[in-house]
Amino acid sequence: MKRWLAIIVAVVALSGCAQRSAKVADYLPEVEVATPALYLDTVNLGRLSEGQTVSYRFAVRNSTNTPLAVLGCDTGCGCITADFPRKPIKAGERGVVEFQYHTAGQRGLRYHVVDVTFSTGAKYNVMFGAVVE
């Protein structure tokens, strides 16, 4: 149910958003993880060419008093790969999670949800959307 809600929100967001460059953002969005919670984000990758690979990354700040581990990233398909800190993030520090979206063999309006799970029980769901031509 949560996944469908995220998909609906992303489709609506993508239909009215301005196009964004398909390169890694100049800024680094940051998620502060402290308690078990569900964090949601949508990312409009804009118009892409089939076969193009684009990246998106964000920082994870550990605002707990104990090390924070990224337990995993569920990408849902083989077209998205994830790179995340393999060692726990120390209290007060941050780590970077990066996704790469490979558009080979894809065309049209595309959306994918990536679920990042943390040792605190928190989840960060990112929905990527793009138009692949």
N, C-alpha and C positions, 0 to 999 in steps of 0.2 A: 504494500500500500504506500509506504514512504517513497519507494522508488518511482511509482507512478505519479505521485504528487510532484516529485522533483522533475520528472519528464515533462509534465504539463506546465510547470512553472518555467522551465527552460524554453519550451517551444514558444510560449507567450513572450518571454524576454528576448528571444532571438528574432522574433518577427518585428520588433520595434527598435532594436538597438542599432546604433551606428556601427559601421564596420571597423574592426580593429586590425592592426598589423598582425601578420602571422608569425612574428618573431617573438622571442622571449621578452616579456614586459620589461621596460626600463626600470620600473620600480619592483619591489619584492613584497607582494602582499603577505601579511603575517597573521597567523592564527595563534591565539594564546590559549593553551590547553592547561586547565587546572582541575576541573571536576568532570565527572561523567556527564557528557552533554552531546547533542547532535548539532554539528556546525554544517551549514549548507552554503554552497557557493555555485554560481553559474558563470561560465566563461564563454564569450562569443569569440571564436577564432576567425570569424569573417568568411570571406570567399577564398577558397584554396584551390589549387590545381591538383588533379588526380596524380598521385605519385609523390606529392610533396610531404615532407616531414616537418612538423612544427613542435615547439616545446612550450611548456608552461611550468612555472615553478612557484613555490611559496615557502615562506619560513614558518617554522613551528617553534614558538617560544614556550619553554617549560616554566610555568609560574607556580609549580608545586615545590615542596621541600625535599622531594626524592627524585631520583633519576626517572626520566620518562622514555619509554621505549615505543618505537613505531613497530607494532606487531605485524603489520602487513598492509598491502595495497591490493585490493581486488579490482582489477581493471575490466572485468566482464568480457573481454574479447582480446584477440591477439593483435589488434591494430594499435593498442596503447601499451607502452612499456613504462614501468615506474622505477625510479631510483630513489631510495630513501636511506636515512642513516641506519646502519646496521648495529651501531653501538648506542646505548641509551644516552639521551640528551641530559646533561647535568642540570640541576636546579638553577634557574635564572638564565640559562643559556638557550641558544636556539640551533636548530638544524634545518636543512633545506630538503624539501621533497620536490622532485622534478618528474614530469610526465612527458613522454614523446608520443605524438599521434602520427601514425603512418597511414596516409590516405590511399595507398596503392589498392586498386580494385574497388574503390568506393566512389559513388557519385550521388548527387542530390543533397537534400537536407539530412545531415547526419547528427546524431547526438549519442553521447556515451556517458555513463556514470562511473566514477571511480570512488571507491570507498576506502578511506584510510582509517585503520583501527589503532588505538593507542592503549598502553598498559593501564591507564586510569579508567578505562571503560568508555572514554570519549570516542566519537566517530566524526570524521570530516568527510562529507560527501561533496564531490565536485562534479558538476555536469558540464561537459564540453559540448559545444554546438558549433557547426560549421556548414557551409554550403560548398560541396566539392564539385568542381566543374571539369 
